């Protein structure tokens, strides 16, 4: 199954005024080691993500996880 939340992650990140680099730095602060290129692949739906990664994305974006699926 394709990753369906990538575009929403990008939309929320951009609405918060964060670049990919700034957002990956925020992810690193919550102890998730993710690179900018990995984030780009997630946002463009090239890379699949786990449920745990979806939860980490929501935490780093400071939104409830269900916001990623709207």
N, C-alpha and C positions, 0 to 999 in steps of 0.2 A: 504494500500500500504506500502511496506517495505521501510525503509530509504535507499536510494541508494547512499548517499554521504559519509557514514561512512568510507569506505576504503580509499576514497580520502582524507578525513580529516586526517586520520592516516598517509598517504603517505606524505602529505604536512608538517604535524607536525614533522615527523621524518626527512624530508629533511632539516628542519630548526634547527635540533639538539635539539628539545624540548622533554622532558619526558612528560608523562601525567600530572604529578604533576606541572611541570613548565607551561604547557599550561593552566591548570585550574587556576593557579595563574594569568596568563595573562587575562583569561576570567573574573576573579574577578576584575581586574583593570578597565575593561570596564563596571563594575557594573552588571555582569551576574554571579550569585551565582550558580556555577555548581561544582559538586564533581568529583573526579577522577573516582569513580565507575560509575557515570552517563556517563562520557566521554567514558569509556571503553565499555559501553553498546551501545553508539552511534556508535563508531568505529567498533564494531563487528556486527552491524545491528540488535541488539536485541531490542533496543528502537527506537521508531518512533520520528521524530522531526518535529517541526512546521516550517513554513516559516520564522517566526521571529527568531527562534533558528538558522536556516541555515544562516541568515544574520549576526547574532552574531558570529557564527563560522568563517565566512569569514572575519569579522572585526578583530577578535582576531588573525587569521592567517595572516592578512594583505594582503589578496588577494581579487580580485573581485569575487562576488558570483558565476558567471558563471564558474570560475575555479573549483568549487566543483563538477560540473556536467560533467566534461570532462573525 
